[in-house]
Amino acid sequence: MPQKLFYLIIYDLPDDKAANKRRNRLHKMLSGYGQWTQYSVFECFLTATQFARLQVQLERLVKPETDSVRVYILDAGAVKRTMTYGSEKPRQTEAIIL
């Protein structure tokens, strides 16, 4: 089984009609890769191949001049050291790639 890393994906898009459509598409796309944990935050356990596919989709969707998407890549040790208050720790589930 290929190794999976933990990807914390955080996004912020402007509040206008075009960006709202992109935000909805981004949310739907990311839902196929991981778990939605907060308004604009997703936690994903992905293989290198899955992440490469996600990167291509992000590059097609995001407008770098107005949108902001950050991807933090964490190893298993960092995930184990995650501290949470009021919710559960990140847990690995099978990704459903759409």
N, C-alpha and C positions, 0 to 999 in steps of 0.2 A: 504494500500500500504506500503510495507516495506521501512524503512528509508534508504536513500542513503547518502553516504559520498563522498567527493571529493578526488580522488587519483591522485597525480602528479607523473608520472612514467618517470624516466630519465635513459637512458642507454648509455653505452660506451663499444664497443667491439673492439678487435685488428683489424688491417688491414691485414688480410690474407684470403686465399681462404675459409677455413673452417668457420672462423668467419663471413665472408661476407654472407655465406649461412645461418648461424644462425641469423644474423642481418635481413636478408630479411624475414625469418620465424617469427622472433620476431615482426617486423613491421606489417606484415600481421595479426598476432595473436592479437596484441594490437589494430589494426584498428577495430576489432570486438567488442572491449570494450569501446572505447572512440574516442576522436578527436585528430588527429595529429596536433600539433601546431608549432613545430620547428623540426629541423633535427632528433633529438633523444629524443623528448619530447612528451608525450601523457597526455592529461587531461581526466579523466574518472569519471563519477558519477556512483557508483556501490553499490548494496546491499551487505550485508555480505556474502550471498551465492555466488553472482557473483565474489566477491573478492577471496573467498576461491577457486573457480574453477580456477581463474587466477593464484593464487599462485601455485597450482599444476602444471599448464602448464609452468610457469616460472621455477620451480625447475627441470622439465624434460628437458628444453631447454638450460638453462644457464649453462655455465661452470665456476664455482666460482673461479677457479685458474687463469683464464684469463679475464673473462667478469665482468662488473660492471653494476648492475641494482639497482637503488634506488627508493623506493616508499615512498612518503610523503603523510600522511593521514591527511586531513584537514576537520574541521567541517564547517557547513554552515556560521558561523560567520567569519571564516578566509577567506572563498571564497568571502563574501561580502566586505571584506577589501582589496581585491586584487587590486593592482594598475597596470594598463597596459599603455603602450606608443606605439602607432602605430598599435595596433590590438584591437580586442574586448575582453571584460572580459570573463572569463569562463562561459559557459552557459550549462545548463542541457539539454541533448537530450536523447532520448531512446537509450540504448545500444543494439547493434545487436551482440549477442554472436554466433560465428561460431562454 
